[in-house]
Amino acid sequence: MPRDPIRAALIALVLVYAFLAGLKTVGDYDLGWQLATGRYVVEHHAVPSTDVLSYTARGTEWIYPAFSGVFLYALKAVGGWAALSWLNALACLGVVVLLVLPGNRLAALLAALAVPALAFATEARSEVFTTVLFAASFGVLWRHYRGMRTRLWPLPIFLAVWTNSHTGFAAGLALLGGYALLEVCELPFDEGRNAAIERLKRAAPWCALAVLATLVNPWGYRIYVALQRQNEVAELHGAFIGWWSRVRLTPAALTQFVNLRDSASGDWWLLLAAIVAACVCLARKRVGPAVLLAGGTYAMLSHVRFQGLFAILVVTIAGQLPARIGEAAAAADDWLHTLHTFLASRAFQSAVLAAASLVVGLRSYDLITNRHYIVKGEVSLFGTGPSWWYPEMAAVFLMREKLPANLYNDFDLGGYLAGRLGPAYPVYADGRYIPYGTEFLLHASQILAAPPDSEPWSAEAKRRNINTAIFSLSRYAELQRAPLAAFCGSKNWKPVYLDDVSVIFLRVAPENQPWLDRLGIDCRTAALTAPDAPPDSWRGRAELFEFYANAGSVFYVLSRDAEAAAALDRANELFAGDPNLHLIRGEFYASVGRPADAEREYRESLAITATDAAWLALGRLYGEQHRYAEAAQAIEKSAELSIFEYDRYRVLGQIYLAMNQPQQALAAFDRAQGASPYEKGASVLGVDFHARLADGRARAWKMLNDLPRAASYAEEATRLTPESAPRWQFLADIYAAEGKTEAAEEARRHTAFQR
């Protein structure tokens, strides 16, 4: 390739950007159990085929590639958390190198758009192997398809390493099939048929060996059983886990598309590039690349986590099209030649370089100053080390004081705890769905939702010999689920440790009394100590901001209003541009009876970044003020942005009921059911949702004076939640209106029993 200073400048720009985007603190939820698996292999010199990390699923079959865990564990043992941060940076940089070096200027521009997705896909977890090996494998196959001299023998090695590192090796098999499709699509055309046949003959043995190489693993063919099980729960994951959710094409996407400072805009520009490239390929009778881009687009739209792999496809394919198009345009004698001349001019290319430098410069500045991580609500910060959300200090306290097992924890925290506290403290649960199963997942959710002094909790603690409970208090979702206030006021559990991101409780029992006497604290007065971070540095300022934002949230949940207000104000002084902070401030103001201030904070949050949570909070505020029309509009906006749109539509139905518009309510409930994941294999988890939906429909039909239908849905609601006295009372009212006196009395007896 001839010397091209503009291309060289673009490549240098994108490589620096890739390195900066990858250099961040380690905060993945699943990394911990992968580290724990690696530790087990190193210590026992054996690869487990059953669960060895928990005490609730121990012995249950669990097949997962272990090499990545060993690699990550060894890396952390040598260099600590910092080594894992450097892995992220170098892996992201390496993938971008693979993409831009063979390409031209457009490839470099597209790679710049792809950097945020690649930085996410190369975080320190087992998936980093899939991203790197996908880029390397596709590079080999693509060069071979284009008739360039390339070595195919690495393919079996790639697949062997891949299979032993991550279940994403299925993407490698898909690549082999995609390559075969590329060549088969050339066969109908005379000009490409013979060359395609020759390439297929040369590639076939290596591709076959690559497929066979997937059997070189500790479980042989049973690795495919594990893969099948993972695929079976993919849809369930998509309903509840953000990075497994589908990409939604809503008006909110257009806002991101035009905001180039928003890193998410790159995803939409790459999608546009894929569509344009596919059309160009079809116009030039390159059906194979068009089909490959279409398949990648479908995968990316189905699951957010495939955005990194999709980006690799788009940069590689679309980034190498202009050379061939340029040759045709240069030979033309029409407007296409004129357009090509303008686009190839030094003035235009220099303008593109200047614009790219400005955008990449702004994004790099946002990374280094941590604006990106704060505004996007990520749990990482720029630099090396563990994430602020990891309960490092709580783990040190627990180990130092040798608190009694067994340990209770929620699913999100379990991964970290398995890596940090195991094997001394096996976990209650973690982010692995398969070894626990749906029944346990439902049971654990019910336990978490029950009051700590209730019979379900007492029975679970006795059955599992649970003595210590630890909860994450991170303001990003965990604090909303953690029963902090309930446990702080419990008779059966007492707090012994509290900081801004975690809390530890001990069960009240004679054998635990020495710890309770020595370590017991009062949630109403326990102090939260700020980190010793320099406020005049970008990293120190960000760490202090995260502390005060979290501390304010914890104080708010504990009804320590004065301290909550002071901490949230301090966080706002450190960084006023966090939409999540404005959301928390709004919730705080709403709780202390200042609705006007709450509305202002919600609006400020939305002005920075439109989020599901902010629209939902604003809608609920309007609903409490009986501003139902505005509430309905806000909930509609929330549904556009949420992966839980089914529940947002259910809330919308409730608002229409409050507006005395039963027909609109029924339509909203139908939308809720149509979008519900509980209709697609997760029905056992949707008992409460279906009960709420049935109750709402019953009330709508009663408004319409269709009492038989109302009774039918009310009966369904009581069948699903027989413990709900209000639903039995509503059913009794319907029976009474129908003149079914005996049935009404029977329903009222259930009401009295539940009370």
Residue pairs with C-beta under 8 A, 6 or more apart in sequence:
1 104
4 104
4 105
6 105
6 346
6 349
6 350
6 352
6 353
7 104
7 105
7 108
9 353
10 100
10 105
10 108
10 109
10 112
10 353
10 356
11 100
11 101
11 108
13 108
13 112
13 356
13 357
13 360
14 96
14 100
14 108
14 111
14 112
14 115
14 360
15 93
15 96
15 97
15 100
16 360
16 364
17 112
17 115
17 360
17 363
17 364
18 92
18 93
18 95
18 96
18 111
18 115
18 118
18 119
19 89
19 90
19 92
19 93
20 89
20 364
20 367
20 368
20 382
21 92
21 115
21 116
21 118
21 119
21 363
21 367
22 88
22 89
22 90
22 91
22 92
22 93
22 119
22 122
23 85
23 86
23 88
23 89
23 382
23 383
23 384
24 85
24 88
24 89
24 119
24 367
24 373
24 380
24 381
24 382
24 383
25 81
25 85
25 380
25 381
25 382
25 383
25 384
25 385
25 386
25 387
25 388
26 81
26 84
26 85
26 88
26 123
26 124
26 380
26 385
26 386
26 387
27 378
27 379
27 380
27 386
27 387
27 388
27 389
27 390
28 123
28 124
28 125
28 415
29 412
29 415
29 416
29 431
30 125
30 126
30 415
30 430
30 431
30 432
31 72
31 84
31 124
31 125
31 415
31 416
31 419
32 414
32 415
32 416
32 417
32 418
32 419
32 420
32 430
33 53
33 414
33 415
33 418
33 419
33 430
33 431
33 432
34 68
34 69
34 72
34 125
34 126
34 415
34 419
35 69
35 72
35 73
35 76
35 418
35 419
36 53
36 69
36 418
36 419
36 422
36 423
37 48
37 52
37 53
37 64
37 66
37 69
37 73
38 66
38 68
38 69
38 70
38 71
38 72
38 73
38 74
39 69
39 73
39 419
39 422
39 423
40 48
40 52
40 53
40 423
41 47
41 48
41 66
41 69
41 70
41 73
42 70
42 73
42 74
47 66
47 218
48 62
48 66
49 61
49 62
49 63
49 218
49 219
50 58
50 59
50 60
50 61
50 62
50 435
51 57
51 58
51 59
51 60
51 61
51 62
51 432
51 435
52 58
52 423
53 418
53 422
53 426
53 427
53 430
54 414
54 418
54 426
54 427
54 428
54 429
54 430
54 435
54 436
55 406
55 426
55 427
55 428
55 464
56 428
56 429
56 436
56 440
56 464
57 429
57 435
57 436
57 437
57 440
58 426
60 435
60 436
60 437
61 435
62 432
62 434
62 435
63 219
63 222
63 223
63 225
63 226
64 167
64 226
64 432
65 126
65 163
65 164
65 165
65 166
65 167
65 169
65 217
65 223
66 164
66 218
67 161
67 164
67 165
68 125
68 126
68 128
68 129
68 164
68 165
68 166
69 126
71 165
72 84
72 87
72 124
72 125
72 126
75 83
75 84
75 87
76 83
76 84
79 86
81 384
81 385
81 386
82 384
82 385
84 124
85 124
85 383
85 384
85 385
86 384
87 124
87 128
88 119
88 122
88 123
88 124
88 128
91 122
91 128
91 131
91 132
92 115
92 118
92 119
92 122
94 132
95 118
95 122
95 131
95 132
95 135
95 312
96 111
96 114
96 115
96 118
98 135
98 136
98 139
99 107
99 111
99 114
99 135
99 139
99 312
99 315
99 316
99 319
100 107
100 108
100 111
100 315
102 139
102 143
102 320
103 111
103 315
103 316
103 319
103 320
104 319
104 320
104 322
104 323
105 322
105 349
105 352
106 318
106 319
106 321
106 322
107 315
107 316
107 318
107 319
107 320
108 319
109 352
109 356
110 270
110 273
110 314
110 315
110 318
110 319
111 315
111 319
112 266
112 356
112 359
112 360
113 265
113 266
113 269
113 270
113 273
113 311
114 266
114 270
114 308
114 311
114 312
114 314
114 315
115 263
115 266
116 263
116 264
116 266
116 267
117 266
117 267
117 270
117 307
117 308
117 310
117 311
118 131
118 308
118 311
118 312
120 243
120 307
120 308
121 127
121 128
121 130
121 131
121 305
121 307
121 308
121 309
122 128
122 131
122 132
122 308
126 165
126 166
127 166
127 168
127 305
129 161
129 162
129 165
129 166
129 168
130 162
130 165
130 166
130 168
130 169
130 171
130 309
131 308
131 309
131 312
133 158
133 161
133 162
133 165
133 172
134 168
134 171
134 172
134 175
134 309
134 312
135 312
136 154
136 158
137 155
137 158
137 159
137 172
137 175
138 175
138 312
138 313
138 316
139 316
140 150
140 151
140 152
140 154
140 155
141 155
141 175
141 176
141 178
141 179
141 182
141 203
142 316
142 317
143 150
144 150
144 152
144 179
144 199
144 202
144 203
145 179
145 182
145 183
145 199
145 288
146 320
147 195
147 199
152 202
152 203
152 206
153 206
155 176
155 206
155 207
155 209
155 210
156 206
156 209
156 210
156 212
156 213
157 213
158 172
158 210
159 169
159 172
159 173
159 210
159 211
159 213
159 214
160 213
160 214
160 216
162 168
162 169
162 172
162 214
163 169
163 213
163 214
163 216
163 217
163 223
164 216
164 217
164 218
167 226
167 227
167 230
169 214
169 227
170 227
170 231
171 309
172 210
172 214
173 211
173 214
176 207
176 210
176 211
178 292
178 295
179 203
179 207
180 200
180 207
181 288
181 291
181 292
182 288
182 289
182 292
183 196
183 197
183 199
183 200
183 203
183 288
184 196
184 288
185 286
185 287
185 288
185 291
186 192
186 193
186 195
186 196
186 288
187 193
187 196
187 197
189 285
214 223
215 221
215 223
217 223
219 226
226 434
229 434
230 434
233 433
233 434
234 244
234 303
235 677
235 680
235 681
235 682
236 433
236 677
236 681
236 682
237 244
237 433
238 244
238 245
238 246
238 302
238 303
238 643
238 677
239 245
239 643
239 677
239 680
239 682
240 643
240 677
242 304
242 643
243 303
243 304
243 305
244 303
244 304
244 305
245 303
245 304
245 643
246 301
246 302
246 303
246 304
246 643
247 267
247 300
247 301
247 302
247 304
247 307
248 640
248 641
248 645
249 301
250 640
250 641
251 640
252 610
252 640
252 641
253 268
255 610
256 262
256 264
256 265
256 267
256 268
257 265
257 268
257 269
258 265
259 265
260 359
261 359
261 362
261 363
261 366
263 363
263 372
263 376
266 311
267 300
267 307
270 310
270 311
270 314
270 315
271 297
271 300
273 314
273 318
274 293
274 296
274 297
274 310
274 313
274 314
274 318
275 297
276 318
277 289
277 290
277 293
277 314
277 317
277 318
277 321
278 289
278 290
278 293
278 294
279 290
280 321
280 325
281 287
281 288
281 289
281 290
281 293
281 317
281 321
282 290
284 324
284 325
289 317
292 313
292 317
293 313
293 314
293 317
293 318
296 306
296 309
296 310
296 313
296 314
297 310
299 306
299 309
299 310
300 306
300 307
300 309
300 310
325 340
326 340
326 344
328 336
329 336
329 337
329 339
329 340
330 337
330 340
331 337
332 340
342 348
363 372
365 371
366 372
366 375
367 373
367 382
368 382
368 538
369 382
369 538
370 381
370 382
370 538
370 539
370 541
370 542
371 575
371 577
372 378
373 380
373 381
373 382
373 542
374 542
374 545
374 575
374 577
374 578
375 577
375 578
375 579
375 608
375 609
376 609
377 476
377 579
377 580
377 611
379 387
379 388
379 389
379 474
379 476
380 387
381 387
381 388
381 539
381 542
381 543
381 546
382 538
382 539
382 542
383 539
386 392
388 501
388 543
388 546
388 547
388 550
389 472
389 474
389 476
389 478
389 501
390 416
390 420
390 501
391 413
391 416
391 470
391 472
391 499
391 501
391 502
392 420
393 499
393 502
394 470
394 497
394 499
394 501
394 502
394 503
394 504
395 417
395 420
395 421
397 497
397 504
398 421
398 425
398 468
398 470
398 497
398 504
399 421
399 424
401 496
401 515
401 519
403 467
403 468
403 496
403 504
403 506
403 515
404 467
404 468
404 506
404 511
404 512
404 515
405 424
405 425
405 426
405 465
405 467
405 468
406 425
406 426
406 428
406 464
406 465
406 466
406 467
406 468
407 417
407 421
407 425
407 426
407 427
407 428
407 466
407 468
407 469
407 470
408 428
408 461
408 464
408 466
408 468
408 469
408 470
409 417
409 427
409 428
409 429
409 469
409 470
409 471
410 429
410 444
410 448
410 471
410 472
410 478
410 481
410 482
411 429
411 430
411 431
411 441
411 444
412 431
412 472
412 477
412 478
413 470
413 471
413 472
413 478
414 427
414 428
414 429
414 430
414 431
415 430
415 431
417 425
417 427
417 430
417 470
418 426
418 427
418 430
421 427
428 444
428 464
428 466
429 436
429 440
429 444
433 441
436 444
438 682
438 684
438 685
439 684
441 685
442 684
442 685
442 687
445 685
446 456
447 456
447 457
447 460
448 481
448 483
450 456
450 457
451 457
451 483
451 486
451 490
452 483
452 486
452 487
452 490
452 492
452 493
453 490
453 491
453 492
457 492
458 492
460 466
461 467
461 492
461 507
466 507
467 506
467 507
467 509
467 511
467 512
468 504
468 505
468 506
468 507
469 487
469 493
469 504
469 505
469 506
469 507
470 502
470 503
470 504
470 505
471 478
471 482
471 483
471 484
471 487
471 502
471 503
471 505
472 478
472 479
472 482
472 501
472 502
473 479
473 482
473 484
473 499
473 500
473 501
473 502
473 503
473 550
473 553
473 554
474 501
474 550
475 549
475 550
475 553
475 580
475 584
476 580
479 550
479 553
479 554
479 557
482 503
484 503
484 523
484 554
484 557
484 558
485 523
485 557
485 558
485 559
487 493
487 495
487 503
487 505
488 495
488 523
488 524
488 558
489 523
490 505
491 508
492 507
492 508
493 505
493 506
493 507
493 508
494 505
494 506
494 508
494 516
494 520
495 503
495 504
495 505
495 520
495 521
495 522
495 523
495 526
496 504
496 505
496 506
496 515
496 516
496 519
496 520
496 521
497 503
497 504
497 519
497 521
498 504
498 521
498 523
498 526
498 528
498 554
499 528
499 529
500 528
500 547
500 550
500 551
500 554
501 550
506 512
506 515
506 516
506 519
508 516
523 558
524 558
524 560
528 547
528 551
528 554
528 555
530 544
530 547
530 548
530 551
531 543
531 544
531 547
533 539
533 540
533 541
533 543
533 544
534 540
535 541
535 544
535 574
541 574
541 575
542 575
544 574
545 571
545 574
545 575
545 578
548 567
548 568
548 570
548 571
548 574
549 567
549 568
549 571
549 578
549 580
549 581
549 584
551 563
551 567
552 563
552 564
552 565
552 566
552 567
552 568
552 570
552 571
552 584
552 588
553 564
553 584
555 561
555 563
555 564
555 567
556 564
556 568
556 584
556 587
556 588
556 591
561 588
561 592
564 588
565 588
568 581
568 584
568 585
568 588
571 578
571 581
572 581
572 585
575 581
577 608
578 608
579 604
579 605
579 606
579 608
579 609
579 611
579 614
580 605
580 611
580 613
582 601
582 602
582 604
582 605
582 608
582 614
583 601
583 602
583 605
583 611
583 613
583 614
583 617
585 601
586 597
586 598
586 599
586 600
586 601
586 602
586 605
586 614
586 617
586 618
586 621
587 598
587 617
588 598
589 595
589 597
589 598
589 601
590 598
590 617
590 621
590 624
595 621
595 624
595 625
598 621
599 618
599 621
602 614
602 617
602 618
602 621
603 618
605 611
605 614
606 614
606 615
606 618
610 637
610 641
611 641
612 638
612 641
612 642
612 643
612 644
612 648
613 638
615 634
615 635
615 637
615 638
615 641
616 634
616 635
616 638
616 642
616 648
616 651
618 634
619 630
619 631
619 632
619 633
619 634
619 635
619 637
619 638
619 651
619 655
620 631
620 651
622 628
622 630
622 631
622 634
623 631
623 655
623 658
626 658
628 655
628 658
628 659
629 659
631 655
632 652
632 655
632 656
632 659
635 648
635 651
635 652
635 655
636 652
638 648
639 645
639 648
639 649
639 652
642 648
645 675
646 671
646 672
646 673
646 674
646 675
646 676
646 677
646 678
646 689
647 672
647 689
648 672
649 668
649 669
649 671
649 672
649 675
650 668
650 669
650 672
650 689
650 692
650 693
650 696
652 668
652 671
652 672
653 665
653 666
653 668
653 669
653 672
653 696
653 700
654 665
654 696
656 662
656 664
656 665
656 668
657 665
657 696
657 699
657 700
657 703
660 703
662 699
662 700
662 701
662 703
662 704
663 700
663 704
665 696
665 699
665 700
666 697
666 700
666 701
669 693
669 696
669 697
669 700
672 693
673 679
673 693
676 686
676 689
677 686
678 685
678 686
678 689
678 690
683 690
687 720
687 721
688 720
688 721
690 716
690 720
691 716
691 717
691 720
691 721
691 724
691 727
692 717
694 713
694 714
694 716
694 717
694 720
695 713
695 714
695 717
695 727
695 730
697 709
697 713
698 710
698 711
698 712
698 713
698 714
698 716
698 717
698 730
698 731
698 734
699 710
699 730
701 707
701 709
701 710
701 713
702 710
702 734
702 737
707 734
707 737
707 738
708 738
710 734
711 731
711 734
711 735
711 738
714 727
714 730
714 731
714 734
715 731
717 724
717 727
717 730
717 731
718 724
718 727
718 728
718 731
718 747
718 750
721 727
722 750
723 754
724 754
725 750
725 751
725 754
725 755
728 747
728 748
728 750
728 751
728 754
729 747
729 748
729 751
731 747
732 744
732 745
732 747
732 748
732 751
733 744
735 741
735 743
735 744
735 747
736 744
